[in-house]
Amino acid sequence: MIVTATQLATDSNGVIDRVVERHEKADIRRHGKIKVEMRRKAGVSKSELLEILASVRFSAREQVQLAAAMKQANEVLGYAGGH
């Protein structure tokens, strides 16, 4: 979608909702030229990931695999959700 800076100022909530909920990209124009591109954030925060994982019912096998993957990620990154 293409939005002018004035439209963004007038309906910022609507534009942000379309970007976030509908995964649309917003090109913001100022003086007839696109100056800004607004996209939905890639990835999730730690709290969002924990919430997603808490809602999934993993099998025993999947739990073991996930724990192993988290351990490896922890070794590489220094933190991967351990307690």
Distance bins in CASP14 RR format, pairs under 12 A and 6 or more apart:
PFRMAT RR
TARGET T0000
AUTHOR 0000-0000-0000
RMODE 2
METHOD distances of the structure
MODEL  1
1 7 0 0 0 0 1 0 0 0 0 0 0
1 8 0 0 0 0 0 1 0 0 0 0 0
1 11 0 0 0 0 0 1 0 0 0 0 0
1 14 0 0 0 0 0 1 0 0 0 0 0
1 15 1 0 0 1 0 0 0 0 0 0 0
1 16 0 0 0 0 0 1 0 0 0 0 0
1 17 0 0 0 0 0 1 0 0 0 0 0
1 18 1 0 0 1 0 0 0 0 0 0 0
1 19 0 0 0 0 1 0 0 0 0 0 0
1 22 0 0 0 0 1 0 0 0 0 0 0
1 23 0 0 0 0 0 1 0 0 0 0 0
1 24 1 0 1 0 0 0 0 0 0 0 0
1 25 1 0 0 1 0 0 0 0 0 0 0
1 26 1 0 1 0 0 0 0 0 0 0 0
1 27 1 0 0 1 0 0 0 0 0 0 0
1 28 0 0 0 0 1 0 0 0 0 0 0
1 29 0 0 0 0 0 1 0 0 0 0 0
1 34 0 0 0 0 0 1 0 0 0 0 0
1 37 0 0 0 0 0 1 0 0 0 0 0
1 38 0 0 0 0 1 0 0 0 0 0 0
1 39 0 0 0 0 0 1 0 0 0 0 0
2 8 0 0 0 0 0 1 0 0 0 0 0
2 15 0 0 0 0 0 1 0 0 0 0 0
2 18 0 0 0 0 0 1 0 0 0 0 0
2 24 0 0 0 0 0 1 0 0 0 0 0
2 25 0 0 0 0 1 0 0 0 0 0 0
2 26 1 0 0 1 0 0 0 0 0 0 0
2 27 1 0 1 0 0 0 0 0 0 0 0
2 28 0 0 0 0 1 0 0 0 0 0 0
2 29 1 0 0 1 0 0 0 0 0 0 0
2 30 0 0 0 0 0 1 0 0 0 0 0
2 32 0 0 0 0 1 0 0 0 0 0 0
2 33 0 0 0 0 0 1 0 0 0 0 0
2 34 1 0 0 1 0 0 0 0 0 0 0
2 35 0 0 0 0 0 1 0 0 0 0 0
2 36 0 0 0 0 0 1 0 0 0 0 0
2 37 0 0 0 0 0 1 0 0 0 0 0
2 38 0 0 0 0 0 1 0 0 0 0 0
3 9 0 0 0 0 1 0 0 0 0 0 0
3 10 0 0 0 0 1 0 0 0 0 0 0
3 11 0 0 0 0 1 0 0 0 0 0 0
3 12 0 0 0 0 1 0 0 0 0 0 0
3 14 0 0 0 0 1 0 0 0 0 0 0
3 15 1 0 1 0 0 0 0 0 0 0 0
3 16 0 0 0 0 0 1 0 0 0 0 0
3 18 0 0 0 0 1 0 0 0 0 0 0
3 19 0 0 0 0 1 0 0 0 0 0 0
3 24 0 0 0 0 0 1 0 0 0 0 0
3 25 0 0 0 0 0 1 0 0 0 0 0
3 26 1 0 1 0 0 0 0 0 0 0 0
3 27 1 0 0 1 0 0 0 0 0 0 0
3 28 1 0 1 0 0 0 0 0 0 0 0
3 29 1 0 0 1 0 0 0 0 0 0 0
3 30 0 0 0 0 0 1 0 0 0 0 0
3 32 0 0 0 0 0 1 0 0 0 0 0
3 34 0 0 0 0 1 0 0 0 0 0 0
3 35 0 0 0 0 0 1 0 0 0 0 0
3 36 0 0 0 0 1 0 0 0 0 0 0
3 37 0 0 0 0 0 1 0 0 0 0 0
3 38 0 0 0 0 1 0 0 0 0 0 0
4 10 0 0 0 0 1 0 0 0 0 0 0
4 11 0 0 0 0 0 1 0 0 0 0 0
4 15 0 0 0 0 0 1 0 0 0 0 0
4 26 0 0 0 0 0 1 0 0 0 0 0
4 27 0 0 0 0 0 1 0 0 0 0 0
4 28 1 0 0 1 0 0 0 0 0 0 0
4 29 1 0 1 0 0 0 0 0 0 0 0
4 30 1 0 0 1 0 0 0 0 0 0 0
4 31 0 0 0 0 1 0 0 0 0 0 0
4 32 1 0 0 1 0 0 0 0 0 0 0
4 33 0 0 0 0 0 1 0 0 0 0 0
4 34 0 0 0 0 0 1 0 0 0 0 0
4 35 0 0 0 0 0 1 0 0 0 0 0
4 36 0 0 0 0 0 1 0 0 0 0 0
5 11 0 0 0 0 0 1 0 0 0 0 0
5 12 0 0 0 0 0 1 0 0 0 0 0
5 15 0 0 0 0 0 1 0 0 0 0 0
5 26 0 0 0 0 0 1 0 0 0 0 0
5 27 0 0 0 0 0 1 0 0 0 0 0
5 28 1 0 0 1 0 0 0 0 0 0 0
5 29 1 0 0 1 0 0 0 0 0 0 0
5 30 1 0 1 0 0 0 0 0 0 0 0
5 31 0 0 0 0 1 0 0 0 0 0 0
5 32 0 0 0 0 1 0 0 0 0 0 0
5 33 0 0 0 0 0 1 0 0 0 0 0
5 34 0 0 0 0 0 1 0 0 0 0 0
5 35 1 0 0 1 0 0 0 0 0 0 0
5 36 0 0 0 0 1 0 0 0 0 0 0
5 38 0 0 0 0 0 1 0 0 0 0 0
6 12 0 0 0 0 0 1 0 0 0 0 0
6 15 0 0 0 0 0 1 0 0 0 0 0
6 28 0 0 0 0 0 1 0 0 0 0 0
6 29 0 0 0 0 1 0 0 0 0 0 0
6 30 0 0 0 0 1 0 0 0 0 0 0
6 31 0 0 0 0 0 1 0 0 0 0 0
6 32 0 0 0 0 0 1 0 0 0 0 0
7 14 0 0 0 0 1 0 0 0 0 0 0
7 15 1 0 0 1 0 0 0 0 0 0 0
7 18 0 0 0 0 0 1 0 0 0 0 0
7 26 0 0 0 0 1 0 0 0 0 0 0
7 27 0 0 0 0 0 1 0 0 0 0 0
7 28 0 0 0 0 1 0 0 0 0 0 0
7 29 0 0 0 0 1 0 0 0 0 0 0
7 30 0 0 0 0 0 1 0 0 0 0 0
8 14 0 0 0 0 1 0 0 0 0 0 0
8 15 1 0 1 0 0 0 0 0 0 0 0
8 16 0 0 0 0 1 0 0 0 0 0 0
8 18 0 0 0 0 0 1 0 0 0 0 0
8 19 0 0 0 0 0 1 0 0 0 0 0
8 26 1 0 0 1 0 0 0 0 0 0 0
8 27 0 0 0 0 0 1 0 0 0 0 0
8 28 1 0 1 0 0 0 0 0 0 0 0
8 29 0 0 0 0 1 0 0 0 0 0 0
8 30 0 0 0 0 1 0 0 0 0 0 0
8 35 0 0 0 0 0 1 0 0 0 0 0
8 36 0 0 0 0 1 0 0 0 0 0 0
8 38 0 0 0 0 1 0 0 0 0 0 0
9 15 0 0 0 0 1 0 0 0 0 0 0
9 28 0 0 0 0 0 1 0 0 0 0 0
9 30 0 0 0 0 0 1 0 0 0 0 0
11 17 0 0 0 0 1 0 0 0 0 0 0
11 18 0 0 0 0 1 0 0 0 0 0 0
11 26 0 0 0 0 0 1 0 0 0 0 0
12 18 0 0 0 0 0 1 0 0 0 0 0
12 19 0 0 0 0 0 1 0 0 0 0 0
12 26 0 0 0 0 0 1 0 0 0 0 0
12 28 0 0 0 0 0 1 0 0 0 0 0
12 38 0 0 0 0 0 1 0 0 0 0 0
13 19 0 0 0 0 0 1 0 0 0 0 0
13 20 0 0 0 0 0 1 0 0 0 0 0
13 21 0 0 0 0 0 1 0 0 0 0 0
14 20 0 0 0 0 1 0 0 0 0 0 0
14 21 0 0 0 0 1 0 0 0 0 0 0
14 22 0 0 0 0 0 1 0 0 0 0 0
14 24 0 0 0 0 0 1 0 0 0 0 0
14 26 0 0 0 0 1 0 0 0 0 0 0
14 38 0 0 0 0 0 1 0 0 0 0 0
15 21 0 0 0 0 0 1 0 0 0 0 0
15 22 0 0 0 0 0 1 0 0 0 0 0
15 24 0 0 0 0 1 0 0 0 0 0 0
15 25 0 0 0 0 0 1 0 0 0 0 0
15 26 1 0 1 0 0 0 0 0 0 0 0
15 27 0 0 0 0 0 1 0 0 0 0 0
15 28 0 0 0 0 1 0 0 0 0 0 0
15 36 0 0 0 0 0 1 0 0 0 0 0
15 38 1 0 0 1 0 0 0 0 0 0 0
15 39 0 0 0 0 0 1 0 0 0 0 0
16 22 0 0 0 0 0 1 0 0 0 0 0
16 24 0 0 0 0 0 1 0 0 0 0 0
16 26 0 0 0 0 1 0 0 0 0 0 0
16 28 0 0 0 0 0 1 0 0 0 0 0
16 38 1 0 0 1 0 0 0 0 0 0 0
16 39 0 0 0 0 0 1 0 0 0 0 0
16 40 0 0 0 0 1 0 0 0 0 0 0
16 41 0 0 0 0 0 1 0 0 0 0 0
17 23 0 0 0 0 0 1 0 0 0 0 0
17 24 0 0 0 0 1 0 0 0 0 0 0
17 26 0 0 0 0 0 1 0 0 0 0 0
17 38 0 0 0 0 0 1 0 0 0 0 0
17 40 0 0 0 0 0 1 0 0 0 0 0
18 24 1 0 1 0 0 0 0 0 0 0 0
18 25 0 0 0 0 1 0 0 0 0 0 0
18 26 1 0 0 1 0 0 0 0 0 0 0
18 38 0 0 0 0 1 0 0 0 0 0 0
18 39 0 0 0 0 0 1 0 0 0 0 0
18 40 0 0 0 0 1 0 0 0 0 0 0
19 25 1 0 0 1 0 0 0 0 0 0 0
19 26 1 0 1 0 0 0 0 0 0 0 0
19 27 0 0 0 0 0 1 0 0 0 0 0
19 28 0 0 0 0 0 1 0 0 0 0 0
19 36 0 0 0 0 0 1 0 0 0 0 0
19 37 0 0 0 0 0 1 0 0 0 0 0
19 38 1 0 1 0 0 0 0 0 0 0 0
19 39 1 0 0 1 0 0 0 0 0 0 0
19 40 1 0 1 0 0 0 0 0 0 0 0
19 41 0 0 0 0 1 0 0 0 0 0 0
20 26 0 0 0 0 0 1 0 0 0 0 0
20 38 0 0 0 0 1 0 0 0 0 0 0
20 39 0 0 0 0 1 0 0 0 0 0 0
20 40 1 0 1 0 0 0 0 0 0 0 0
20 41 0 0 0 0 1 0 0 0 0 0 0
21 40 0 0 0 0 1 0 0 0 0 0 0
22 39 0 0 0 0 0 1 0 0 0 0 0
22 40 0 0 0 0 1 0 0 0 0 0 0
23 38 0 0 0 0 0 1 0 0 0 0 0
23 39 0 0 0 0 1 0 0 0 0 0 0
23 40 1 0 1 0 0 0 0 0 0 0 0
23 41 0 0 0 0 0 1 0 0 0 0 0
23 42 0 0 0 0 0 1 0 0 0 0 0
24 37 0 0 0 0 0 1 0 0 0 0 0
24 38 0 0 0 0 1 0 0 0 0 0 0
24 39 0 0 0 0 1 0 0 0 0 0 0
24 40 0 0 0 0 1 0 0 0 0 0 0
25 34 0 0 0 0 0 1 0 0 0 0 0
25 36 0 0 0 0 0 1 0 0 0 0 0
25 37 1 0 0 1 0 0 0 0 0 0 0
25 38 1 0 0 1 0 0 0 0 0 0 0
25 39 1 0 1 0 0 0 0 0 0 0 0
25 40 0 0 0 0 1 0 0 0 0 0 0
26 34 0 0 0 0 0 1 0 0 0 0 0
26 35 0 0 0 0 0 1 0 0 0 0 0
26 36 0 0 0 0 1 0 0 0 0 0 0
26 37 1 0 0 1 0 0 0 0 0 0 0
26 38 1 0 1 0 0 0 0 0 0 0 0
26 39 1 0 0 1 0 0 0 0 0 0 0
26 40 0 0 0 0 1 0 0 0 0 0 0
27 33 0 0 0 0 1 0 0 0 0 0 0
27 34 1 0 1 0 0 0 0 0 0 0 0
27 35 0 0 0 0 1 0 0 0 0 0 0
27 36 1 0 0 1 0 0 0 0 0 0 0
27 37 1 0 1 0 0 0 0 0 0 0 0
27 38 1 0 0 1 0 0 0 0 0 0 0
27 39 0 0 0 0 0 1 0 0 0 0 0
28 34 1 0 0 1 0 0 0 0 0 0 0
28 35 1 0 1 0 0 0 0 0 0 0 0
28 36 1 0 1 0 0 0 0 0 0 0 0
28 37 1 0 0 1 0 0 0 0 0 0 0
28 38 1 0 0 1 0 0 0 0 0 0 0
28 39 0 0 0 0 0 1 0 0 0 0 0
29 35 1 0 0 1 0 0 0 0 0 0 0
29 36 0 0 0 0 1 0 0 0 0 0 0
29 37 0 0 0 0 0 1 0 0 0 0 0
29 38 0 0 0 0 0 1 0 0 0 0 0
30 36 1 0 0 1 0 0 0 0 0 0 0
41 48 0 0 0 0 1 0 0 0 0 0 0
43 49 0 0 0 0 1 0 0 0 0 0 0
43 52 0 0 0 0 0 1 0 0 0 0 0
44 50 0 0 0 0 1 0 0 0 0 0 0
44 51 0 0 0 0 1 0 0 0 0 0 0
44 52 1 0 0 1 0 0 0 0 0 0 0
44 53 0 0 0 0 0 1 0 0 0 0 0
45 51 0 0 0 0 1 0 0 0 0 0 0
45 52 0 0 0 0 0 1 0 0 0 0 0
46 52 0 0 0 0 0 1 0 0 0 0 0
46 53 0 0 0 0 0 1 0 0 0 0 0
46 77 0 0 0 0 0 1 0 0 0 0 0
46 79 0 0 0 0 1 0 0 0 0 0 0
46 80 0 0 0 0 1 0 0 0 0 0 0
46 81 1 0 0 1 0 0 0 0 0 0 0
46 82 0 0 0 0 0 1 0 0 0 0 0
47 53 0 0 0 0 0 1 0 0 0 0 0
47 54 0 0 0 0 0 1 0 0 0 0 0
47 81 0 0 0 0 0 1 0 0 0 0 0
48 54 0 0 0 0 0 1 0 0 0 0 0
48 55 0 0 0 0 0 1 0 0 0 0 0
49 55 0 0 0 0 0 1 0 0 0 0 0
49 56 0 0 0 0 0 1 0 0 0 0 0
49 66 0 0 0 0 0 1 0 0 0 0 0
49 70 0 0 0 0 0 1 0 0 0 0 0
49 73 0 0 0 0 0 1 0 0 0 0 0
49 80 0 0 0 0 1 0 0 0 0 0 0
49 81 0 0 0 0 1 0 0 0 0 0 0
50 56 0 0 0 0 0 1 0 0 0 0 0
50 70 0 0 0 0 0 1 0 0 0 0 0
50 80 0 0 0 0 0 1 0 0 0 0 0
50 81 1 0 0 1 0 0 0 0 0 0 0
50 82 0 0 0 0 0 1 0 0 0 0 0
50 83 0 0 0 0 0 1 0 0 0 0 0
52 58 0 0 0 0 0 1 0 0 0 0 0
53 62 0 0 0 0 0 1 0 0 0 0 0
53 63 0 0 0 0 0 1 0 0 0 0 0
53 66 0 0 0 0 1 0 0 0 0 0 0
53 67 0 0 0 0 0 1 0 0 0 0 0
53 69 0 0 0 0 0 1 0 0 0 0 0
53 70 0 0 0 0 1 0 0 0 0 0 0
53 80 0 0 0 0 0 1 0 0 0 0 0
53 81 0 0 0 0 1 0 0 0 0 0 0
53 82 0 0 0 0 0 1 0 0 0 0 0
56 62 0 0 0 0 1 0 0 0 0 0 0
56 63 0 0 0 0 0 1 0 0 0 0 0
56 66 0 0 0 0 1 0 0 0 0 0 0
57 63 0 0 0 0 0 1 0 0 0 0 0
58 64 0 0 0 0 1 0 0 0 0 0 0
58 65 0 0 0 0 1 0 0 0 0 0 0
58 66 1 0 0 1 0 0 0 0 0 0 0
58 67 0 0 0 0 1 0 0 0 0 0 0
58 69 0 0 0 0 0 1 0 0 0 0 0
59 65 0 0 0 0 1 0 0 0 0 0 0
59 66 0 0 0 0 0 1 0 0 0 0 0
60 66 0 0 0 0 0 1 0 0 0 0 0
60 67 0 0 0 0 0 1 0 0 0 0 0
61 67 0 0 0 0 0 1 0 0 0 0 0
61 68 0 0 0 0 0 1 0 0 0 0 0
62 68 0 0 0 0 0 1 0 0 0 0 0
62 69 0 0 0 0 0 1 0 0 0 0 0
63 69 0 0 0 0 0 1 0 0 0 0 0
63 70 0 0 0 0 0 1 0 0 0 0 0
64 70 0 0 0 0 0 1 0 0 0 0 0
64 71 0 0 0 0 0 1 0 0 0 0 0
65 71 0 0 0 0 0 1 0 0 0 0 0
65 72 0 0 0 0 0 1 0 0 0 0 0
66 72 0 0 0 0 0 1 0 0 0 0 0
66 73 0 0 0 0 0 1 0 0 0 0 0
66 80 0 0 0 0 0 1 0 0 0 0 0
66 81 0 0 0 0 0 1 0 0 0 0 0
66 82 0 0 0 0 0 1 0 0 0 0 0
67 73 0 0 0 0 0 1 0 0 0 0 0
67 74 0 0 0 0 0 1 0 0 0 0 0
67 80 0 0 0 0 0 1 0 0 0 0 0
67 81 0 0 0 0 0 1 0 0 0 0 0
67 82 0 0 0 0 1 0 0 0 0 0 0
67 83 0 0 0 0 0 1 0 0 0 0 0
68 74 0 0 0 0 0 1 0 0 0 0 0
68 75 0 0 0 0 0 1 0 0 0 0 0
68 80 0 0 0 0 0 1 0 0 0 0 0
69 75 0 0 0 0 0 1 0 0 0 0 0
69 76 0 0 0 0 0 1 0 0 0 0 0
69 77 0 0 0 0 0 1 0 0 0 0 0
69 80 0 0 0 0 1 0 0 0 0 0 0
69 81 0 0 0 0 0 1 0 0 0 0 0
70 76 0 0 0 0 0 1 0 0 0 0 0
70 77 0 0 0 0 0 1 0 0 0 0 0
70 78 0 0 0 0 0 1 0 0 0 0 0
70 79 0 0 0 0 1 0 0 0 0 0 0
70 80 1 0 1 0 0 0 0 0 0 0 0
70 81 1 0 0 1 0 0 0 0 0 0 0
70 82 1 0 0 1 0 0 0 0 0 0 0
70 83 0 0 0 0 0 1 0 0 0 0 0
71 77 0 0 0 0 0 1 0 0 0 0 0
71 78 0 0 0 0 0 1 0 0 0 0 0
71 79 0 0 0 0 0 1 0 0 0 0 0
71 80 1 0 0 1 0 0 0 0 0 0 0
71 81 0 0 0 0 0 1 0 0 0 0 0
71 82 0 0 0 0 1 0 0 0 0 0 0
72 78 0 0 0 0 0 1 0 0 0 0 0
72 80 0 0 0 0 1 0 0 0 0 0 0
73 79 0 0 0 0 1 0 0 0 0 0 0
73 80 1 1 0 0 0 0 0 0 0 0 0
73 81 0 0 0 0 1 0 0 0 0 0 0
73 82 0 0 0 0 1 0 0 0 0 0 0
74 80 1 0 1 0 0 0 0 0 0 0 0
74 81 1 0 0 1 0 0 0 0 0 0 0
74 82 1 0 0 1 0 0 0 0 0 0 0
74 83 0 0 0 0 0 1 0 0 0 0 0
75 82 0 0 0 0 0 1 0 0 0 0 0
END
